[in-house]
Amino acid sequence: MDPGVTEEERRTIAEMMAKGTFASIMLSAKDLDGLFETLQANDVEVMQEPTEQPWGTRDGAVRDPAGNTVRIQQQA
């Protein structure tokens, strides 16, 4: 049992994990636009097109088949 985590919070986390909405991963690509073109051509669900972020990174996001967020940033 985790200290500080209520039974309700534990159930919520377990439900989110089962739906694939609890976790995310960050990857990088040399050609972000080319990668997103390939992903879209293969019917991958795009959550965010490649975008310049205010903090200087260019990134986008897709959803994997389990519903998890996969963020991909342009490799420097």
DSSP file (Angstrom, degrees, kcal/mol; ACC not computed):
  #  RESIDUE AA STRUCTURE BP1 BP2  ACC     N-H-->O    O-->H-N    N-H-->O    O-->H-N    TCO  KAPPA ALPHA  PHI   PSI    X-CA   Y-CA   Z-CA
    1    1 A M              0   0    0      0, 0.0     0, 0.0     0, 0.0     0, 0.0   0.000 360.0 360.0 360.0 132.1    0.0    0.0    0.0
    2    2 A D    >   -     0   0    0      3,-0.1     3,-1.4     4,-0.1     2,-0.1  -0.681 360.0-120.7 -83.3 129.0    1.4    3.4   -1.0
    3    3 A P  T 3  S+     0   0    0      0, 0.0     3,-0.1     0, 0.0    -1,-0.1  -0.446  95.7  19.0 -66.4 139.2    1.4    6.0    1.8
    4    4 A G  T 3  S+     0   0    0      1,-0.2     2,-0.6    -2,-0.1    -2,-0.0   0.444  97.0 110.8  84.0  -1.0   -0.7    9.1    1.0
    5    5 A V    <   -     0   0    0     -3,-1.4    -1,-0.2     4,-0.0    -3,-0.1  -0.934  59.0-144.4-110.5 121.1   -2.7    7.4   -1.8
    6    6 A T     >  -     0   0    0     -2,-0.6     4,-2.4     1,-0.1     5,-0.1  -0.308  25.4-110.3 -77.4 165.2   -6.4    6.9   -1.0
    7    7 A E  H  > S+     0   0    0      1,-0.2     4,-2.2     2,-0.2     5,-0.2   0.883 120.7  52.9 -61.7 -38.5   -8.3    3.9   -2.1
    8    8 A E  H  > S+     0   0    0      2,-0.2     4,-2.4     1,-0.2    -1,-0.2   0.917 109.6  47.9 -63.4 -43.6  -10.3    6.1   -4.5
    9    9 A E  H  > S+     0   0    0      1,-0.2     4,-2.6     2,-0.2    -2,-0.2   0.901 109.9  53.1 -63.2 -40.5   -7.1    7.5   -6.0
   10   10 A R  H  X S+     0   0    0     -4,-2.4     4,-2.3     2,-0.2    -2,-0.2   0.908 109.9  47.7 -61.1 -42.9   -5.7    4.0   -6.4
   11   11 A R  H  X S+     0   0    0     -4,-2.2     4,-2.6     2,-0.2    -2,-0.2   0.910 111.1  51.4 -63.9 -42.5   -8.9    3.0   -8.3
   12   12 A T  H  X S+     0   0    0     -4,-2.4     4,-2.5     2,-0.2    -2,-0.2   0.931 111.0  47.4 -60.9 -45.9   -8.7    6.0  -10.5
   13   13 A I  H  X S+     0   0    0     -4,-2.6     4,-2.6     1,-0.2    -1,-0.2   0.921 111.8  50.4 -60.9 -45.2   -5.1    5.3  -11.4
   14   14 A A  H  X S+     0   0    0     -4,-2.3     4,-2.1     1,-0.2    -1,-0.2   0.899 111.4  48.6 -61.3 -41.3   -5.9    1.7  -12.1
   15   15 A E  H  X S+     0   0    0     -4,-2.6     4,-1.8     2,-0.2    -1,-0.2   0.912 111.8  48.9 -64.6 -43.1   -8.8    2.7  -14.4
   16   16 A M  H  X>S+     0   0    0     -4,-2.5     5,-2.4     1,-0.2     4,-1.0   0.903 111.0  50.0 -64.0 -41.0   -6.6    5.2  -16.2
   17   17 A M  H  <5S+     0   0    0     -4,-2.6     3,-0.4     1,-0.2    -1,-0.2   0.904 109.1  51.9 -63.4 -40.8   -3.8    2.6  -16.7
   18   18 A A  H  <5S+     0   0    0     -4,-2.1    -1,-0.2     1,-0.2    -2,-0.2   0.840 113.0  45.0 -64.9 -33.5   -6.4    0.1  -18.1
   19   19 A K  H  <5S-     0   0    0     -4,-1.8    -1,-0.2    -5,-0.1    -2,-0.2   0.595 113.3-118.4 -85.0 -11.9   -7.6    2.8  -20.6
   20   20 A G  T  <5S+     0   0    0     -4,-1.0    -3,-0.2    -3,-0.4    44,-0.2   0.704  84.7 111.4  83.3  19.4   -4.1    3.8  -21.6
   21   21 A T      < +     0   0    0     -5,-2.4    -4,-0.2    -6,-0.2    -5,-0.1   0.339  58.1  71.9-107.6   6.5   -4.5    7.4  -20.4
   22   22 A F  S    S+     0   0    0     -6,-0.8     2,-0.3    -9,-0.1    -5,-0.1   0.793  94.2  48.0 -91.5 -30.6   -2.2    7.4  -17.4
   23   23 A A        -     0   0    0     -7,-0.2    46,-1.1    -6,-0.1     2,-0.3  -0.718  54.6-179.6-114.9 159.1    1.2    7.2  -19.1
   24   24 A S  E     -a   69   0A   0     -2,-0.3     2,-0.3    44,-0.2    46,-0.2  -0.957  11.6-149.9-146.8 166.1    3.0    9.0  -21.9
   25   25 A I  E     -a   70   0A   0     44,-1.7    46,-2.8    -2,-0.3     2,-0.5  -0.977   8.0-141.8-138.1 149.3    6.4    8.8  -23.6
   26   26 A M  E     +a   71   0A   0     -2,-0.3     2,-0.2    44,-0.2    46,-0.2  -0.965  25.0 171.9-115.9 126.0    8.6   11.3  -25.3
   27   27 A L  E     -a   72   0A   0     44,-3.0    46,-2.5    -2,-0.5     2,-0.3  -0.738  19.6-137.5-121.1 171.3   10.6   10.3  -28.4
   28   28 A S  E     -a   73   0A   0     44,-0.2     2,-0.3    -2,-0.2    46,-0.2  -0.953  12.7-168.2-131.9 156.0   12.7   12.3  -30.9
   29   29 A A  E     -a   74   0A   0     44,-2.2    46,-3.4    -2,-0.3     3,-0.4  -0.992  25.7-140.4-141.1 145.8   13.0   12.2  -34.7
   30   30 A K  S    S+     0   0    0     -2,-0.3     2,-0.5     1,-0.3    -1,-0.1   0.861 105.3  32.9 -71.7 -36.0   15.4   13.8  -37.1
   31   31 A D     >  +     0   0    0      1,-0.2     4,-2.4    -3,-0.1    -1,-0.3  -0.777  69.1 173.2-124.0  84.3   12.6   14.6  -39.6
   32   32 A L  H  > S+     0   0    0     -2,-0.5     4,-2.4    -3,-0.4     5,-0.2   0.901  79.9  48.3 -61.0 -45.2    9.5   15.4  -37.5
   33   33 A D  H  > S+     0   0    0      1,-0.2     4,-2.2     2,-0.2    -1,-0.2   0.924 112.6  48.4 -64.1 -44.1    7.4   16.5  -40.5
   34   34 A G  H  > S+     0   0    0      1,-0.2     4,-2.1     2,-0.2    -1,-0.2   0.898 111.2  51.0 -62.0 -40.8    8.3   13.4  -42.6
   35   35 A L  H  X S+     0   0    0     -4,-2.4     4,-2.7     1,-0.2    -2,-0.2   0.923 110.0  48.9 -62.7 -44.8    7.5   11.1  -39.6
   36   36 A F  H  X S+     0   0    0     -4,-2.4     4,-2.6     1,-0.2     5,-0.2   0.861 108.3  54.2 -66.5 -34.3    4.1   12.7  -39.1
   37   37 A E  H  X S+     0   0    0     -4,-2.2     4,-2.1     2,-0.2    -1,-0.2   0.931 111.5  45.6 -60.8 -44.6    3.3   12.3  -42.8
   38   38 A T  H  X S+     0   0    0     -4,-2.1     4,-0.9     2,-0.2    -2,-0.2   0.918 113.1  49.7 -64.3 -44.4    4.2    8.6  -42.5
   39   39 A L  H ><>S+     0   0    0     -4,-2.7     5,-2.3     1,-0.2     3,-0.7   0.922 112.1  47.4 -61.8 -44.7    2.1    8.2  -39.3
   40   40 A Q  H ><5S+     0   0    0     -4,-2.6     3,-1.7     1,-0.2    -1,-0.2   0.871 107.3  56.5 -65.6 -36.8   -0.9   10.0  -40.9
   41   41 A A  H 3<5S+     0   0    0     -4,-2.1    -1,-0.2     1,-0.3    -2,-0.2   0.720 107.6  50.7 -65.9 -19.9   -0.7    7.8  -44.0
   42   42 A N  T <<5S-     0   0    0     -4,-0.9    -1,-0.3    -3,-0.7    -2,-0.2   0.071 120.7-107.9-106.8  22.7   -0.9    4.8  -41.7
   43   43 A D  T < 5 +     0   0    0     -3,-1.7     2,-0.3     1,-0.2    -3,-0.2   0.761  59.7 162.2  60.4  30.7   -4.0    6.1  -39.9
   44   44 A V      < -     0   0    0     -5,-2.3     2,-0.7    -6,-0.1    -1,-0.2  -0.644  47.3-110.5 -77.1 138.2   -2.3    6.9  -36.6
   45   45 A E  E     -B   63   0A   0     18,-0.6    18,-2.2    -2,-0.3     2,-0.5  -0.599  31.0-152.1 -74.3 113.3   -4.4    9.2  -34.5
   46   46 A V  E     +B   62   0A   0     -2,-0.7    16,-0.3    16,-0.2     3,-0.2  -0.766  18.5 179.1 -88.6 124.0   -2.6   12.6  -34.4
   47   47 A M  E    S+     0   0A   0     14,-2.3     2,-0.3    -2,-0.5    15,-0.2   0.775  75.4  10.5 -91.8 -32.6   -3.4   14.6  -31.3
   48   48 A Q  E    S-B   61   0A   0     13,-2.2    13,-2.3     3,-0.0    -1,-0.3  -0.934  74.6-131.1-150.9 122.9   -1.2   17.6  -32.2
   49   49 A E  E     -     0   0A   0     -2,-0.3    10,-0.1    11,-0.2   -16,-0.1  -0.268  55.8 -70.3 -62.1 157.8    0.5   18.4  -35.5
   50   50 A P  E     +     0   0A   0      0, 0.0     2,-0.3     0, 0.0    10,-0.3  -0.338  68.8 178.3 -54.0 128.2    4.2   19.4  -35.3
   51   51 A T  E     -B   59   0A   0      8,-3.0     8,-2.3    -3,-0.1     2,-0.5  -0.988  35.9-115.6-139.9 141.3    4.3   22.8  -33.6
   52   52 A E  E     -B   58   0A   0     -2,-0.3     6,-0.2     6,-0.2     5,-0.0  -0.686  38.1-146.7 -74.0 123.1    6.9   25.3  -32.5
   53   53 A Q    >   -     0   0    0      4,-3.0     3,-2.2    -2,-0.5    -1,-0.0  -0.645  19.2-117.6 -93.1 151.5    6.6   25.5  -28.7
   54   54 A P  T 3  S+     0   0    0      0, 0.0    -1,-0.1     0, 0.0    -2,-0.0   0.757 113.3  60.8 -58.2 -25.6    7.3   28.7  -26.7
   55   55 A W  T 3  S-     0   0    0      2,-0.2     3,-0.1     1,-0.0    -3,-0.0   0.356 124.4 -99.3 -88.0   7.5   10.2   27.0  -24.9
   56   56 A G  S <  S+     0   0    0     -3,-2.2     2,-0.3     1,-0.3    -1,-0.0   0.356  84.8 117.4 100.2  -5.9   12.0   26.4  -28.2
   57   57 A T        -     0   0    0     -5,-0.0    -4,-3.0    16,-0.0     2,-0.6  -0.743  53.3-144.7 -96.4 143.5   11.2   22.8  -29.0
   58   58 A R  E     +B   52   0A   0     -2,-0.3    16,-3.1    16,-0.3     2,-0.3  -0.939  39.3 148.0-103.9 123.1    9.3   21.7  -32.0
   59   59 A D  E     -BC  51  73A   0     -8,-2.3    -8,-3.0    -2,-0.6     2,-0.3  -0.929  28.7-166.0-148.9 172.0    7.0   18.7  -31.2
   60   60 A G  E     - C   0  72A   0     12,-2.2    12,-2.6    -2,-0.3     2,-0.3  -0.888  16.5-132.8-148.4 177.2    3.8   16.9  -31.9
   61   61 A A  E     -BC  48  71A   0    -13,-2.3   -14,-2.3    -2,-0.3   -13,-2.2  -0.999  15.6-179.6-144.4 144.4    1.8   14.1  -30.4
   62   62 A V  E     -BC  46  70A   0      8,-2.5     8,-3.1    -2,-0.3     2,-0.5  -0.848  26.8-120.6-130.2 168.9    0.0   10.9  -31.4
   63   63 A R  E     -BC  45  69A   0    -18,-2.2   -18,-0.6    -2,-0.3     6,-0.2  -0.954  23.5-138.2-114.0 131.9   -2.0    8.3  -29.5
   64   64 A D    >   -     0   0    0      4,-2.7     3,-2.4    -2,-0.5     6,-0.0  -0.328  37.0 -92.9 -80.1 170.7   -0.9    4.7  -29.5
   65   65 A P  T 3  S+     0   0    0      0, 0.0    -1,-0.1     0, 0.0    -2,-0.0   0.749 127.5  54.2 -58.1 -24.0   -3.4    1.8  -29.9
   66   66 A A  T 3  S-     0   0    0      2,-0.1    -3,-0.0   -46,-0.1    -2,-0.0   0.506 122.8-104.7 -86.9  -4.3   -3.8    1.6  -26.1
   67   67 A G  S <  S+     0   0    0     -3,-2.4     2,-0.2     1,-0.3   -47,-0.1   0.469  72.3 142.9  97.3   2.5   -4.7    5.3  -25.8
   68   68 A N        -     0   0    0      1,-0.1    -4,-2.7   -47,-0.0     2,-0.4  -0.481  53.5-114.1 -77.9 147.7   -1.4    6.5  -24.5
   69   69 A T  E     -aC  24  63A   0    -46,-1.1   -44,-1.7    -6,-0.2     2,-0.5  -0.666  26.7-167.7 -80.6 131.0    0.1    9.8  -25.5
   70   70 A V  E     -aC  25  62A   0     -8,-3.1    -8,-2.5    -2,-0.4     2,-0.4  -0.961   5.3-163.9-119.8 110.9    3.3    9.6  -27.5
   71   71 A R  E     -aC  26  61A   0    -46,-2.8   -44,-3.0    -2,-0.5     2,-0.4  -0.779   3.7-167.2 -94.3 138.1    5.0   13.0  -27.9
   72   72 A I  E     -aC  27  60A   0    -12,-2.6   -12,-2.2    -2,-0.4     2,-0.3  -0.993   2.4-165.7-129.0 127.6    7.7   13.3  -30.5
   73   73 A Q  E     -aC  28  59A   0    -46,-2.5   -44,-2.2    -2,-0.4     2,-0.3  -0.810  31.1 -98.8-113.9 155.2   10.1   16.3  -30.7
   74   74 A Q  E     -a   29   0A   0    -16,-3.1   -16,-0.3    -2,-0.3     2,-0.2  -0.535  42.1-122.2 -69.0 126.4   12.4   17.4  -33.5
   75   75 A Q              0   0    0    -46,-3.4   -43,-0.1    -2,-0.3    -1,-0.1  -0.518 360.0 360.0 -71.6 135.8   15.9   16.2  -32.8
   76   76 A A              0   0    0     -2,-0.2    -1,-0.1    -3,-0.0   -46,-0.1   0.489 360.0 360.0 -69.7 360.0   18.5   19.0  -32.6
